[in-house]
């Protein structure tokens, strides 16, 4: 198990993928979504504001 695999579910976290040899690396397309979510959070765009 690597540090980026879920300890609870035994799968890799969103934004990562495995290659044909089983090595884990960043999935660049999914990483864009993760970066956007963090950017929104840093800019104060949180769900509580939109209730």
CHARMM internal coordinates of N, CA and C (Angstrom, degrees):
IC EDIT
DIST 1 N 1 CA 1.4490
DIST 1 CA 1 C 1.5282
ANGL 1 N 1 CA 1 C 108.75
DIST 1 C 2 N 1.3137
ANGL 1 CA 1 C 2 N 116.64
DIHE 1 N 1 CA 1 C 2 N 137.68
DIST 2 N 2 CA 1.4611
ANGL 1 C 2 N 2 CA 120.74
DIHE 1 CA 1 C 2 N 2 CA 176.84
DIST 2 CA 2 C 1.5227
ANGL 2 N 2 CA 2 C 109.14
DIHE 1 C 2 N 2 CA 2 C -100.42
DIST 2 C 3 N 1.3074
ANGL 2 CA 2 C 3 N 116.11
DIHE 2 N 2 CA 2 C 3 N 171.79
DIST 3 N 3 CA 1.4563
ANGL 2 C 3 N 3 CA 120.61
DIHE 2 CA 2 C 3 N 3 CA -178.50
DIST 3 CA 3 C 1.5125
ANGL 3 N 3 CA 3 C 113.61
DIHE 2 C 3 N 3 CA 3 C -65.64
DIST 3 C 4 N 1.3309
ANGL 3 CA 3 C 4 N 118.11
DIHE 3 N 3 CA 3 C 4 N -23.70
DIST 4 N 4 CA 1.4583
ANGL 3 C 4 N 4 CA 119.20
DIHE 3 CA 3 C 4 N 4 CA -177.77
DIST 4 CA 4 C 1.5209
ANGL 4 N 4 CA 4 C 112.73
DIHE 3 C 4 N 4 CA 4 C -96.28
DIST 4 C 5 N 1.3184
ANGL 4 CA 4 C 5 N 118.01
DIHE 4 N 4 CA 4 C 5 N 5.33
DIST 5 N 5 CA 1.4543
ANGL 4 C 5 N 5 CA 120.48
DIHE 4 CA 4 C 5 N 5 CA 173.35
DIST 5 CA 5 C 1.5124
ANGL 5 N 5 CA 5 C 108.71
DIHE 4 C 5 N 5 CA 5 C -88.29
DIST 5 C 6 N 1.3065
ANGL 5 CA 5 C 6 N 116.37
DIHE 5 N 5 CA 5 C 6 N 144.03
DIST 6 N 6 CA 1.4501
ANGL 5 C 6 N 6 CA 121.30
DIHE 5 CA 5 C 6 N 6 CA 179.01
DIST 6 CA 6 C 1.5185
ANGL 6 N 6 CA 6 C 110.27
DIHE 5 C 6 N 6 CA 6 C -66.35
DIST 6 C 7 N 1.3109
ANGL 6 CA 6 C 7 N 116.40
DIHE 6 N 6 CA 6 C 7 N 129.73
DIST 7 N 7 CA 1.4591
ANGL 6 C 7 N 7 CA 120.71
DIHE 6 CA 6 C 7 N 7 CA 177.25
DIST 7 CA 7 C 1.5242
ANGL 7 N 7 CA 7 C 110.98
DIHE 6 C 7 N 7 CA 7 C -73.64
DIST 7 C 8 N 1.3215
ANGL 7 CA 7 C 8 N 116.91
DIHE 7 N 7 CA 7 C 8 N -22.12
DIST 8 N 8 CA 1.4544
ANGL 7 C 8 N 8 CA 120.61
DIHE 7 CA 7 C 8 N 8 CA -176.25
DIST 8 CA 8 C 1.5270
ANGL 8 N 8 CA 8 C 112.61
DIHE 7 C 8 N 8 CA 8 C -91.39
DIST 8 C 9 N 1.3034
ANGL 8 CA 8 C 9 N 117.25
DIHE 8 N 8 CA 8 C 9 N -37.22
DIST 9 N 9 CA 1.4596
ANGL 8 C 9 N 9 CA 120.29
DIHE 8 CA 8 C 9 N 9 CA -173.12
DIST 9 CA 9 C 1.5244
ANGL 9 N 9 CA 9 C 113.93
DIHE 8 C 9 N 9 CA 9 C -113.12
DIST 9 C 10 N 1.3284
ANGL 9 CA 9 C 10 N 117.84
DIHE 9 N 9 CA 9 C 10 N -8.89
DIST 10 N 10 CA 1.4533
ANGL 9 C 10 N 10 CA 120.94
DIHE 9 CA 9 C 10 N 10 CA 176.81
DIST 10 CA 10 C 1.5102
ANGL 10 N 10 CA 10 C 114.82
DIHE 9 C 10 N 10 CA 10 C 69.55
DIST 10 C 11 N 1.3013
ANGL 10 CA 10 C 11 N 117.66
DIHE 10 N 10 CA 10 C 11 N 24.21
DIST 11 N 11 CA 1.4680
ANGL 10 C 11 N 11 CA 120.29
DIHE 10 CA 10 C 11 N 11 CA 177.13
DIST 11 CA 11 C 1.5233
ANGL 11 N 11 CA 11 C 108.78
DIHE 10 C 11 N 11 CA 11 C -126.70
DIST 11 C 12 N 1.3074
ANGL 11 CA 11 C 12 N 115.43
DIHE 11 N 11 CA 11 C 12 N 163.11
DIST 12 N 12 CA 1.4603
ANGL 11 C 12 N 12 CA 118.75
DIHE 11 CA 11 C 12 N 12 CA -178.62
DIST 12 CA 12 C 1.5275
ANGL 12 N 12 CA 12 C 110.26
DIHE 11 C 12 N 12 CA 12 C -77.67
DIST 12 C 13 N 1.3002
ANGL 12 CA 12 C 13 N 116.38
DIHE 12 N 12 CA 12 C 13 N 154.77
DIST 13 N 13 CA 1.4587
ANGL 12 C 13 N 13 CA 122.26
DIHE 12 CA 12 C 13 N 13 CA -177.16
DIST 13 CA 13 C 1.5237
ANGL 13 N 13 CA 13 C 111.46
DIHE 12 C 13 N 13 CA 13 C -74.32
DIST 13 C 14 N 1.3498
ANGL 13 CA 13 C 14 N 115.44
DIHE 13 N 13 CA 13 C 14 N 156.97
DIST 14 N 14 CA 1.4556
ANGL 13 C 14 N 14 CA 121.46
DIHE 13 CA 13 C 14 N 14 CA 177.21
DIST 14 CA 14 C 1.5260
ANGL 14 N 14 CA 14 C 108.91
DIHE 13 C 14 N 14 CA 14 C -58.44
DIST 14 C 15 N 1.3022
ANGL 14 CA 14 C 15 N 116.29
DIHE 14 N 14 CA 14 C 15 N 136.41
DIST 15 N 15 CA 1.4605
ANGL 14 C 15 N 15 CA 121.42
DIHE 14 CA 14 C 15 N 15 CA -179.48
DIST 15 CA 15 C 1.5182
ANGL 15 N 15 CA 15 C 112.81
DIHE 14 C 15 N 15 CA 15 C 102.82
DIST 15 C 16 N 1.3256
ANGL 15 CA 15 C 16 N 116.08
DIHE 15 N 15 CA 15 C 16 N -7.22
DIST 16 N 16 CA 1.4584
ANGL 15 C 16 N 16 CA 121.64
DIHE 15 CA 15 C 16 N 16 CA 177.43
DIST 16 CA 16 C 1.5249
ANGL 16 N 16 CA 16 C 108.99
DIHE 15 C 16 N 16 CA 16 C -122.10
DIST 16 C 17 N 1.3088
ANGL 16 CA 16 C 17 N 116.40
DIHE 16 N 16 CA 16 C 17 N 158.44
DIST 17 N 17 CA 1.4536
ANGL 16 C 17 N 17 CA 121.33
DIHE 16 CA 16 C 17 N 17 CA 176.87
DIST 17 CA 17 C 1.5238
ANGL 17 N 17 CA 17 C 108.94
DIHE 16 C 17 N 17 CA 17 C -148.38
DIST 17 C 18 N 1.3089
ANGL 17 CA 17 C 18 N 116.26
DIHE 17 N 17 CA 17 C 18 N 171.38
DIST 18 N 18 CA 1.4668
ANGL 17 C 18 N 18 CA 121.28
DIHE 17 CA 17 C 18 N 18 CA 177.87
DIST 18 CA 18 C 1.5254
ANGL 18 N 18 CA 18 C 109.54
DIHE 17 C 18 N 18 CA 18 C -110.38
DIST 18 C 19 N 1.3192
ANGL 18 CA 18 C 19 N 115.88
DIHE 18 N 18 CA 18 C 19 N 145.80
DIST 19 N 19 CA 1.4570
ANGL 18 C 19 N 19 CA 118.88
DIHE 18 CA 18 C 19 N 19 CA 173.15
DIST 19 CA 19 C 1.5269
ANGL 19 N 19 CA 19 C 108.60
DIHE 18 C 19 N 19 CA 19 C -88.99
DIST 19 C 20 N 1.3215
ANGL 19 CA 19 C 20 N 116.48
DIHE 19 N 19 CA 19 C 20 N -177.36
DIST 20 N 20 CA 1.4673
ANGL 19 C 20 N 20 CA 120.57
DIHE 19 CA 19 C 20 N 20 CA -176.49
DIST 20 CA 20 C 1.5302
ANGL 20 N 20 CA 20 C 113.34
DIHE 19 C 20 N 20 CA 20 C -64.90
DIST 20 C 21 N 1.3339
ANGL 20 CA 20 C 21 N 116.79
DIHE 20 N 20 CA 20 C 21 N -18.38
DIST 21 N 21 CA 1.4669
ANGL 20 C 21 N 21 CA 120.78
DIHE 20 CA 20 C 21 N 21 CA 177.58
DIST 21 CA 21 C 1.5279
ANGL 21 N 21 CA 21 C 112.52
DIHE 20 C 21 N 21 CA 21 C -93.12
DIST 21 C 22 N 1.3420
ANGL 21 CA 21 C 22 N 117.25
DIHE 21 N 21 CA 21 C 22 N -1.16
DIST 22 N 22 CA 1.4516
ANGL 21 C 22 N 22 CA 121.05
DIHE 21 CA 21 C 22 N 22 CA 178.62
DIST 22 CA 22 C 1.5171
ANGL 22 N 22 CA 22 C 115.08
DIHE 21 C 22 N 22 CA 22 C 91.27
DIST 22 C 23 N 1.3359
ANGL 22 CA 22 C 23 N 116.62
DIHE 22 N 22 CA 22 C 23 N 2.01
DIST 23 N 23 CA 1.4636
ANGL 22 C 23 N 23 CA 119.65
DIHE 22 CA 22 C 23 N 23 CA 178.54
DIST 23 CA 23 C 1.5261
ANGL 23 N 23 CA 23 C 109.64
DIHE 22 C 23 N 23 CA 23 C -77.11
DIST 23 C 24 N 1.3263
ANGL 23 CA 23 C 24 N 115.95
DIHE 23 N 23 CA 23 C 24 N 142.63
DIST 24 N 24 CA 1.4625
ANGL 23 C 24 N 24 CA 121.72
DIHE 23 CA 23 C 24 N 24 CA -178.95
DIST 24 CA 24 C 1.5227
ANGL 24 N 24 CA 24 C 109.49
DIHE 23 C 24 N 24 CA 24 C -94.29
DIST 24 C 25 N 1.3400
ANGL 24 CA 24 C 25 N 115.10
DIHE 24 N 24 CA 24 C 25 N 135.12
DIST 25 N 25 CA 1.4625
ANGL 24 C 25 N 25 CA 120.05
DIHE 24 CA 24 C 25 N 25 CA 177.34
DIST 25 CA 25 C 1.5223
ANGL 25 N 25 CA 25 C 109.56
DIHE 24 C 25 N 25 CA 25 C -147.05
DIST 25 C 26 N 1.3182
ANGL 25 CA 25 C 26 N 116.41
DIHE 25 N 25 CA 25 C 26 N 167.20
DIST 26 N 26 CA 1.4630
ANGL 25 C 26 N 26 CA 122.28
DIHE 25 CA 25 C 26 N 26 CA -178.73
DIST 26 CA 26 C 1.5213
ANGL 26 N 26 CA 26 C 109.13
DIHE 25 C 26 N 26 CA 26 C -71.86
DIST 26 C 27 N 1.3412
ANGL 26 CA 26 C 27 N 115.21
DIHE 26 N 26 CA 26 C 27 N 131.70
DIST 27 N 27 CA 1.4655
ANGL 26 C 27 N 27 CA 122.04
DIHE 26 CA 26 C 27 N 27 CA 172.51
DIST 27 CA 27 C 1.5239
ANGL 27 N 27 CA 27 C 106.03
DIHE 26 C 27 N 27 CA 27 C -88.48
DIST 27 C 28 N 1.3096
ANGL 27 CA 27 C 28 N 117.56
DIHE 27 N 27 CA 27 C 28 N 108.23
DIST 28 N 28 CA 1.4628
ANGL 27 C 28 N 28 CA 121.90
DIHE 27 CA 27 C 28 N 28 CA -171.38
DIST 28 CA 28 C 1.5277
ANGL 28 N 28 CA 28 C 113.18
DIHE 27 C 28 N 28 CA 28 C -60.58
DIST 28 C 29 N 1.3256
ANGL 28 CA 28 C 29 N 119.04
DIHE 28 N 28 CA 28 C 29 N -35.85
DIST 29 N 29 CA 1.4636
ANGL 28 C 29 N 29 CA 121.18
DIHE 28 CA 28 C 29 N 29 CA 178.89
DIST 29 CA 29 C 1.5289
ANGL 29 N 29 CA 29 C 110.81
DIHE 28 C 29 N 29 CA 29 C -66.25
DIST 29 C 30 N 1.3142
ANGL 29 CA 29 C 30 N 117.04
DIHE 29 N 29 CA 29 C 30 N -45.74
DIST 30 N 30 CA 1.4600
ANGL 29 C 30 N 30 CA 120.59
DIHE 29 CA 29 C 30 N 30 CA 179.22
DIST 30 CA 30 C 1.5198
ANGL 30 N 30 CA 30 C 110.93
DIHE 29 C 30 N 30 CA 30 C -70.49
DIST 30 C 31 N 1.3168
ANGL 30 CA 30 C 31 N 117.44
DIHE 30 N 30 CA 30 C 31 N -30.62
DIST 31 N 31 CA 1.4641
ANGL 30 C 31 N 31 CA 121.03
DIHE 30 CA 30 C 31 N 31 CA 178.42
DIST 31 CA 31 C 1.5275
ANGL 31 N 31 CA 31 C 110.88
DIHE 30 C 31 N 31 CA 31 C -62.76
DIST 31 C 32 N 1.3211
ANGL 31 CA 31 C 32 N 117.53
DIHE 31 N 31 CA 31 C 32 N -30.95
DIST 32 N 32 CA 1.4685
ANGL 31 C 32 N 32 CA 120.96
DIHE 31 CA 31 C 32 N 32 CA 177.26
DIST 32 CA 32 C 1.5249
ANGL 32 N 32 CA 32 C 110.74
DIHE 31 C 32 N 32 CA 32 C -61.27
DIST 32 C 33 N 1.3275
ANGL 32 CA 32 C 33 N 116.48
DIHE 32 N 32 CA 32 C 33 N -39.85
DIST 33 N 33 CA 1.4634
ANGL 32 C 33 N 33 CA 120.98
DIHE 32 CA 32 C 33 N 33 CA 179.03
DIST 33 CA 33 C 1.5217
ANGL 33 N 33 CA 33 C 110.47
DIHE 32 C 33 N 33 CA 33 C -66.38
DIST 33 C 34 N 1.3297
ANGL 33 CA 33 C 34 N 116.59
DIHE 33 N 33 CA 33 C 34 N -44.96
DIST 34 N 34 CA 1.4682
ANGL 33 C 34 N 34 CA 121.05
DIHE 33 CA 33 C 34 N 34 CA 179.44
DIST 34 CA 34 C 1.5292
ANGL 34 N 34 CA 34 C 110.25
DIHE 33 C 34 N 34 CA 34 C -60.73
DIST 34 C 35 N 1.3224
ANGL 34 CA 34 C 35 N 117.16
DIHE 34 N 34 CA 34 C 35 N -44.74
DIST 35 N 35 CA 1.4687
ANGL 34 C 35 N 35 CA 121.15
DIHE 34 CA 34 C 35 N 35 CA -179.96
DIST 35 CA 35 C 1.5273
ANGL 35 N 35 CA 35 C 110.88
DIHE 34 C 35 N 35 CA 35 C -63.60
DIST 35 C 36 N 1.3385
ANGL 35 CA 35 C 36 N 117.39
DIHE 35 N 35 CA 35 C 36 N -37.73
DIST 36 N 36 CA 1.4525
ANGL 35 C 36 N 36 CA 121.19
DIHE 35 CA 35 C 36 N 36 CA 178.94
DIST 36 CA 36 C 1.5333
ANGL 36 N 36 CA 36 C 110.37
DIHE 35 C 36 N 36 CA 36 C -65.26
DIST 36 C 37 N 1.3265
ANGL 36 CA 36 C 37 N 117.28
DIHE 36 N 36 CA 36 C 37 N -43.20
DIST 37 N 37 CA 1.4643
ANGL 36 C 37 N 37 CA 121.04
DIHE 36 CA 36 C 37 N 37 CA 178.99
DIST 37 CA 37 C 1.5292
ANGL 37 N 37 CA 37 C 110.38
DIHE 36 C 37 N 37 CA 37 C -60.91
DIST 37 C 38 N 1.3216
ANGL 37 CA 37 C 38 N 117.52
DIHE 37 N 37 CA 37 C 38 N -45.32
DIST 38 N 38 CA 1.4671
ANGL 37 C 38 N 38 CA 120.45
DIHE 37 CA 37 C 38 N 38 CA 179.11
DIST 38 CA 38 C 1.5194
ANGL 38 N 38 CA 38 C 111.33
DIHE 37 C 38 N 38 CA 38 C -65.85
DIST 38 C 39 N 1.3279
ANGL 38 CA 38 C 39 N 117.80
DIHE 38 N 38 CA 38 C 39 N -38.12
DIST 39 N 39 CA 1.4629
ANGL 38 C 39 N 39 CA 120.49
DIHE 38 CA 38 C 39 N 39 CA 178.41
DIST 39 CA 39 C 1.5294
ANGL 39 N 39 CA 39 C 110.58
DIHE 38 C 39 N 39 CA 39 C -63.73
DIST 39 C 40 N 1.3400
ANGL 39 CA 39 C 40 N 116.87
DIHE 39 N 39 CA 39 C 40 N -44.11
DIST 40 N 40 CA 1.4621
ANGL 39 C 40 N 40 CA 120.23
DIHE 39 CA 39 C 40 N 40 CA 177.11
DIST 40 CA 40 C 1.5249
ANGL 40 N 40 CA 40 C 110.87
DIHE 39 C 40 N 40 CA 40 C -58.75
DIST 40 C 41 N 1.3218
ANGL 40 CA 40 C 41 N 116.00
DIHE 40 N 40 CA 40 C 41 N -42.52
DIST 41 N 41 CA 1.4641
ANGL 40 C 41 N 41 CA 120.58
DIHE 40 CA 40 C 41 N 41 CA -179.78
DIST 41 CA 41 C 1.5304
ANGL 41 N 41 CA 41 C 110.83
DIHE 40 C 41 N 41 CA 41 C -62.98
DIST 41 C 42 N 1.3166
ANGL 41 CA 41 C 42 N 116.65
DIHE 41 N 41 CA 41 C 42 N -45.06
DIST 42 N 42 CA 1.4628
ANGL 41 C 42 N 42 CA 120.40
DIHE 41 CA 41 C 42 N 42 CA 179.52
DIST 42 CA 42 C 1.5230
ANGL 42 N 42 CA 42 C 112.16
DIHE 41 C 42 N 42 CA 42 C -64.31
DIST 42 C 43 N 1.3320
ANGL 42 CA 42 C 43 N 116.50
DIHE 42 N 42 CA 42 C 43 N -29.54
DIST 43 N 43 CA 1.4577
ANGL 42 C 43 N 43 CA 121.10
DIHE 42 CA 42 C 43 N 43 CA 179.38
DIST 43 CA 43 C 1.5268
ANGL 43 N 43 CA 43 C 111.87
DIHE 42 C 43 N 43 CA 43 C -84.61
DIST 43 C 44 N 1.3276
ANGL 43 CA 43 C 44 N 116.59
DIHE 43 N 43 CA 43 C 44 N 1.34
DIST 44 N 44 CA 1.4538
ANGL 43 C 44 N 44 CA 120.39
DIHE 43 CA 43 C 44 N 44 CA 177.45
DIST 44 CA 44 C 1.5109
ANGL 44 N 44 CA 44 C 114.80
DIHE 43 C 44 N 44 CA 44 C 86.66
DIST 44 C 45 N 1.3100
ANGL 44 CA 44 C 45 N 117.83
DIHE 44 N 44 CA 44 C 45 N 9.38
DIST 45 N 45 CA 1.4681
ANGL 44 C 45 N 45 CA 121.19
DIHE 44 CA 44 C 45 N 45 CA 179.78
DIST 45 CA 45 C 1.5313
ANGL 45 N 45 CA 45 C 108.66
DIHE 44 C 45 N 45 CA 45 C -85.97
DIST 45 C 46 N 1.3222
ANGL 45 CA 45 C 46 N 115.37
DIHE 45 N 45 CA 45 C 46 N 82.87
DIST 46 N 46 CA 1.4569
ANGL 45 C 46 N 46 CA 121.22
DIHE 45 CA 45 C 46 N 46 CA -178.66
DIST 46 CA 46 C 1.5280
ANGL 46 N 46 CA 46 C 109.31
DIHE 45 C 46 N 46 CA 46 C -110.60
DIST 46 C 47 N 1.3174
ANGL 46 CA 46 C 47 N 117.06
DIHE 46 N 46 CA 46 C 47 N 157.02
DIST 47 N 47 CA 1.4551
ANGL 46 C 47 N 47 CA 121.66
DIHE 46 CA 46 C 47 N 47 CA -174.92
DIST 47 CA 47 C 1.5227
ANGL 47 N 47 CA 47 C 113.03
DIHE 46 C 47 N 47 CA 47 C -61.14
DIST 47 C 48 N 1.3181
ANGL 47 CA 47 C 48 N 118.13
DIHE 47 N 47 CA 47 C 48 N -33.17
DIST 48 N 48 CA 1.4519
ANGL 47 C 48 N 48 CA 120.93
DIHE 47 CA 47 C 48 N 48 CA -178.61
DIST 48 CA 48 C 1.5407
ANGL 48 N 48 CA 48 C 112.06
DIHE 47 C 48 N 48 CA 48 C -60.19
DIST 48 C 49 N 1.3141
ANGL 48 CA 48 C 49 N 117.04
DIHE 48 N 48 CA 48 C 49 N -27.84
DIST 49 N 49 CA 1.4588
ANGL 48 C 49 N 49 CA 120.84
DIHE 48 CA 48 C 49 N 49 CA 179.33
DIST 49 CA 49 C 1.5206
ANGL 49 N 49 CA 49 C 112.27
DIHE 48 C 49 N 49 CA 49 C -69.43
DIST 49 C 50 N 1.3196
ANGL 49 CA 49 C 50 N 117.75
DIHE 49 N 49 CA 49 C 50 N -23.56
DIST 50 N 50 CA 1.4541
ANGL 49 C 50 N 50 CA 121.16
DIHE 49 CA 49 C 50 N 50 CA -172.01
DIST 50 CA 50 C 1.5288
ANGL 50 N 50 CA 50 C 113.35
DIHE 49 C 50 N 50 CA 50 C -104.10
DIST 50 C 51 N 1.3148
ANGL 50 CA 50 C 51 N 117.11
DIHE 50 N 50 CA 50 C 51 N 16.34
DIST 51 N 51 CA 1.4729
ANGL 50 C 51 N 51 CA 120.44
DIHE 50 CA 50 C 51 N 51 CA 178.02
DIST 51 CA 51 C 1.4894
ANGL 51 N 51 CA 51 C 110.95
DIHE 50 C 51 N 51 CA 51 C -76.77
END
COOR INIT
IC SEED 1 N 1 CA 1 C
IC BUILD
